[in-house]
């Protein structure tokens, strides 16, 4: 083996690298815990754990200050695998160690896949209401809805990051282009006191409103309210520039080429091929107090072919798992008339359970091997006759 390759191999299998990575991981957790007060849990996860490099600000410059969770976890994964390939020879006496490390490797892979694949949404239902979609906690989208057909709406959703690029968007389903003119990740709307003041909006609600940028918030109890000015440009003319914002609840209507449309900026939705109907929400309290004892949602699951239709009860630590999704009881609103379900899509949700089981089994096997060996040595010593 060439000296350069040998040096790389020795570095990857080094126990010093293992200790250094574990130490960096502890530093990451410590700093992220402190910074959570400023950024909130979602931003901390993205900055420290779901990144390759953690950046800090030096004036107006971004400078790397620490390796991120993906880099630390990736190197630790490579270190474990390389260590087994080059430093550990498999024997039955080490079976427990191999099982334990296999569980740890699977845990690292599971965390990576969860970071890449997991999606969290919220479904709010009033009693008697039926929905076939959930809404994102943090992401938004520009929705252009063709309402021409009285039976079916055709929805085109533009992800929020595309609005921030200020580049024209052409969707095959739409006979016009969407041209973002201005985008605020967080904003405040107020009425135009002076009608003669300038505004980018030429039609819709924006002609009587002003959108003012405000600092982006990372607090868990606050929410960003983005706004954007978008122009709709058809091949023959401009259909006008609209102010869209998550603060505007009502959509804005317009017509073109014999079709009726609505446009609005809303929280991003995930649609499902089934629906849920809230039959009853229960909020139980301990007698004589306002302390919550239990809250649960009785729902009706409605499937397309009606074969899977059934009543389900969701309460704390008893979620509904269906179609690759998990529905948890997350909260309630509107004086106990609205239930809030957290909807999680995580294809790798079983991996932490499997990895923890492997590690527990490995520790038991290794302990059992040493226990049997110890008991055997005691029996052999007891069988040797004492000498005077």
C-alpha positions in Angstrom: 0.0 0.0 0.0 1.3 3.5 -0.9 2.3 5.7 2.0 -0.3 8.3 1.2 -3.1 5.7 1.2 -1.8 4.1 4.4 -1.8 7.5 6.1 -5.5 8.0 5.1 -6.3 4.5 6.3 -4.5 5.1 9.6 -6.3 8.4 10.1 -9.8 6.9 9.4 -9.3 3.9 11.8 -7.6 5.9 14.5 -9.1 5.8 18.0 -7.9 9.4 18.4 -10.3 10.4 15.6 -13.1 8.6 17.4 -12.4 10.5 20.6 -12.0 13.8 18.8 -15.3 13.4 16.9 -17.2 12.5 20.1 -15.7 15.6 21.8 -16.7 17.8 18.9 -20.2 16.3 19.0 -20.5 17.3 22.7 -19.3 20.8 21.9 -22.0 21.0 19.1 -24.7 19.9 21.5 -23.6 22.4 24.2 -23.4 25.4 21.9 -26.6 24.5 20.0 -28.4 24.3 23.3 -27.3 27.8 24.3 -28.1 29.2 20.8 -31.6 27.7 20.9 -32.7 30.7 22.9 -31.8 32.9 20.0 -32.7 30.8 17.0 -35.3 28.3 18.1 -35.3 24.6 17.8 -35.8 24.4 14.0 -33.1 26.9 13.1 -30.7 25.3 15.5 -31.2 21.8 13.9 -30.6 23.2 10.5 -27.5 25.3 11.5 -25.7 22.9 13.8 -26.9 19.3 13.1 -28.2 19.2 9.6 -25.2 20.9 7.9 -21.6 20.0 7.0 -20.1 23.3 8.4 -21.4 25.7 11.0 -20.8 29.3 10.0 -20.6 32.4 12.2 -20.6 36.1 11.3 -17.5 38.3 11.4 -19.0 41.6 10.5 -20.7 41.1 7.1 -18.7 37.9 6.3 -19.7 34.3 7.0 -16.8 32.3 8.4 -16.7 28.6 9.3 -16.3 28.0 13.0 -17.2 24.3 13.5 -17.8 21.1 11.6 -21.6 20.4 11.3 -23.5 17.4 12.4 -23.5 15.8 9.0 -19.7 16.0 8.8 -19.1 14.8 12.3 -21.7 12.0 12.0 -20.4 11.0 8.6 -16.8 10.8 9.7 -17.8 8.8 12.8 -19.7 6.4 10.6 -16.7 5.9 8.4 -14.4 5.6 11.4 -16.6 2.8 12.9 -16.8 0.9 9.6 -13.1 1.3 8.9 -12.2 0.3 12.4 -14.1 -3.0 12.1 -12.5 -3.7 8.7 -8.9 -3.1 9.7 -8.6 -3.3 13.5 -11.2 -5.9 14.6 -11.1 -9.5 13.5 -14.4 -11.2 13.9 -14.5 -13.9 16.5 -17.5 -15.2 18.5 -16.0 -13.7 21.7 -16.5 -10.3 20.0 -20.0 -11.0 18.7 -21.6 -8.6 21.2 -19.2 -5.8 20.3 -20.1 -6.2 16.6 -23.8 -6.2 17.3 -23.5 -3.0 19.5 -21.4 -1.2 16.8 -23.8 -2.4 14.1 -26.7 -0.8 16.1 -24.7 2.4 16.5 -23.9 2.5 12.7 -27.6 2.0 12.0 -28.5 4.8 14.4 -26.2 7.2 12.6 -27.7 6.2 9.2 -31.2 6.5 10.6 -30.5 10.0 11.8 -29.2 11.0 8.4 -32.2 9.6 6.6 -34.6 11.3 9.1 -32.9 14.6 8.4 -33.3 14.1 4.7 -36.7 12.5 4.5 -38.8 13.5 7.5 -41.5 16.0 7.0 -43.8 17.5 9.7 -47.2 19.0 9.1 -50.2 20.0 11.2 -53.8 19.2 10.5 -56.5 21.3 12.3 -60.0 20.0 12.3 -63.2 21.4 13.8 -65.8 18.9 14.9 -67.7 17.6 11.9 -65.0 18.9 9.5 -63.3 16.7 6.9 -59.9 17.4 5.4 -57.5 15.5 3.0 -54.5 17.8 3.5 -52.2 19.0 6.2 -50.3 22.3 6.5 -46.6 22.9 7.1 -45.3 24.4 10.3 -42.8 26.6 8.6 -43.0 26.5 4.8 -45.3 28.6 2.6 -46.3 28.5 -1.0 -47.9 30.7 -3.7 -51.1 29.0 -4.8 -52.7 29.8 -8.1 -56.1 28.0 -8.3 -58.2 27.5 -11.4 -61.8 27.5 -10.2 -63.4 27.3 -13.6 -64.7 23.8 -13.0 -67.4 24.0 -10.3 -66.7 20.4 -9.2 -62.8 20.4 -9.1 -60.2 23.0 -8.4 -56.8 22.8 -10.2 -54.1 24.0 -7.9 -50.6 25.1 -8.9 -48.3 25.6 -5.9 -45.1 27.5 -6.2 -42.6 26.9 -3.2 -41.7 30.0 -1.3 -37.9 29.9 -2.1 -38.7 30.4 -5.8 -40.3 33.7 -5.0 -37.1 34.9 -3.2 -35.0 34.3 -6.4 -36.9 37.1 -8.3 -36.8 35.0 -11.6 -39.8 34.4 -13.8 -41.7 31.2 -13.2 -43.4 29.4 -16.1 -45.7 26.5 -15.2 -47.1 24.4 -18.1 -50.6 24.3 -16.5 -50.8 28.1 -16.5 -51.3 30.3 -19.6 -49.2 33.1 -18.0 -45.9 33.6 -16.3 -45.4 34.4 -12.6 -42.8 37.2 -12.2 -41.7 37.9 -8.5 -41.0 41.6 -8.1 -40.2 41.8 -4.4 -40.2 39.3 -1.5 -40.1 39.9 2.2 -39.4 36.8 4.4 -41.2 38.6 7.3 -43.4 41.6 7.0 -46.2 43.7 8.4 -49.2 45.0 6.4 -50.8 48.3 7.0 -53.2 50.5 5.2 -51.9 53.2 2.9 -52.6 56.5 4.6 -51.6 58.5 1.5 -53.3 57.1 -1.7 -50.6 58.9 -3.8 -47.7 57.0 -2.2 -46.0 54.5 -4.5 -46.7 50.8 -4.4 -45.7 48.0 -6.7 -49.2 46.5 -6.7 -51.4 47.5 -9.6 -54.5 45.5 -8.7 -56.1 43.6 -5.9 -55.7 44.2 -2.2 -52.2 45.7 -2.6 -53.5 48.9 -4.1 -54.7 49.9 -0.6 -52.1 48.3 1.5 -48.4 48.7 2.3 -46.0 45.8 3.0 -43.2 46.7 5.4 -40.2 44.4 6.0 -39.6 43.4 9.6 -36.7 41.2 11.0 -37.1 37.5 10.7 -38.0 35.8 13.9 -36.8 32.4 15.2 -38.8 32.3 18.4 -41.0 29.2 18.8 -44.0 31.2 19.9 -43.8 33.6 16.9 -44.2 33.1 13.2 -42.8 34.8 10.2 -45.4 36.4 7.9 -43.9 36.6 4.4 -45.2 38.9 1.7 -44.4 39.3 -2.0 -45.3 41.3 -5.1 -45.8 39.1 -8.1 -46.7 40.1 -11.6 -48.8 37.8 -13.9 -47.6 38.2 -17.5 -49.7 36.6 -20.3 -48.4 36.4 -23.9 -50.6 39.3 -24.9 -50.6 41.5 -21.8 -49.8 41.9 -18.2 -52.6 40.8 -15.8 -51.3 43.1 -13.1 -49.0 43.0 -10.1 -50.5 41.5 -6.9 -49.5 41.8 -3.3 -49.7 38.3 -1.7 -49.1 37.7 2.0 -49.9 35.0 4.5 -51.7 37.8 6.4 -54.3 38.1 3.7 -56.7 35.3 4.5 -59.0 35.8 1.5 -57.7 34.9 -2.0 -57.7 37.4 -4.8 -59.8 36.6 -7.9 -59.1 37.3 -11.6 -60.1 35.9 -15.0 -58.1 35.3 -18.2 -58.9 33.4 -21.4 -62.3 32.3 -20.2 -60.9 30.8 -16.9 -61.4 32.0 -13.4 -58.4 32.0 -11.0 -57.5 32.7 -7.4 -54.1 33.7 -6.1 -52.9 33.7 -2.5 -49.8 33.1 -0.4 -50.5 30.4 2.2 -48.8 27.7 4.4 -47.6 24.9 2.2 -50.0 21.9 2.0 -49.5 18.2 1.6 -52.5 16.5 0.0 -53.4 12.8 0.7 -55.4 10.2 -1.1 -57.7 9.8 1.9 -59.4 12.1 4.4 -60.1 12.4 8.1 -63.3 13.6 9.7 -63.3 14.8 13.3 -66.3 13.2 15.1 -65.5 14.3 18.6 -62.7 16.0 20.5 -62.4 15.3 24.3 -60.4 17.3 26.8 -60.6 15.7 30.2 -59.4 17.4 33.3 -58.7 16.2 36.9 -61.8 16.7 39.0 -61.9 20.2 40.6 -58.9 21.5 38.7 -58.0 22.9 35.2 -55.1 20.5 35.0 -55.3 18.4 31.7 -55.8 14.7 32.3 -56.2 13.6 28.7 -57.2 14.9 25.4 -58.1 12.8 22.4 -59.7 12.9 19.0 -62.2 10.4 17.6 -62.0 10.5 13.8 -63.4 8.8 10.8 -60.8 7.6 8.3 -62.3 7.9 4.8 -60.5 5.9 2.0 -61.1 6.2 -1.8 -62.5 2.7 -2.2 -64.3 2.7 1.3 -62.7 -0.6 2.2 -60.4 0.9 4.8 -63.0 3.2 6.3 -63.1 3.0 10.1 -63.3 5.0 13.3 -60.0 5.7 15.0 -59.1 7.2 18.4 -55.9 9.3 18.7 -54.6 10.3 22.1 -51.3 10.9 23.8 -48.8 8.1 22.9 -51.4 6.4 20.8 -51.0 7.7 17.2 -52.6 6.6 14.0 -50.2 5.1 11.5 -51.6 5.0 8.0 -50.2 5.2 4.4 -46.7 5.9 5.6 -47.8 8.7 7.9 -48.1 9.0 11.6 -50.8 11.2 13.2 -50.1 12.4 16.7 -52.4 14.3 19.1 -50.5 17.5 19.4 -52.9 20.1 20.9 -56.2 21.8 20.7 -57.6 25.3 19.9 -60.8 27.3 19.8 -62.1 26.5 23.3 -61.7 22.7 22.8 -63.6 22.7 19.5 -60.6 22.3 17.3 -58.1 19.5 17.4 -54.5 19.9 16.2 -52.8 16.7 14.8 -49.1 16.6 14.0 -48.6 14.6 10.8 -45.2 13.1 10.4 -43.8 11.4 7.3 -40.6 9.6 8.1 -39.8 6.4 6.1 -37.0 5.6 8.4 -39.0 5.8 11.6 -38.3 2.1 12.5 -34.5 2.4 12.3 -33.9 4.0 15.8 -36.0 1.1 17.3 -34.0 -1.5 15.4 -30.6 0.1 16.2 -31.4 0.5 19.9 -32.5 -3.2 20.0 -29.3 -4.3 18.3 -27.2 -2.3 20.8 -29.1 -3.7 23.8 -28.8 -7.2 22.4 -25.1 -6.7 21.7 -24.5 -5.6 25.3 -26.4 -8.5 26.6 -24.5 -11.0 24.4 -21.1 -9.5 25.3 -22.0 -9.5 29.0 -23.2 -13.1 28.7 -20.0 -14.2 27.0 -17.9 -12.8 29.7 -20.2 -14.1 32.4 -20.0 -17.7 31.0 -16.2 -17.4 30.7 -16.0 -16.1 34.3 -18.2 -18.9 35.6 -16.1 -21.5 33.7 -12.9 -20.2 35.2 -14.4 -20.4 38.7 -15.5 -24.0 38.1 -12.1 -25.0 36.9 -10.4 -23.4 39.9 -12.9 -25.1 42.3 -12.1 -28.4 40.7 -8.4 -28.2 41.3 -7.6 -29.9 44.7 -6.0 -27.6 47.3 -2.4 -28.3 48.0 -0.9 -28.3 51.5 
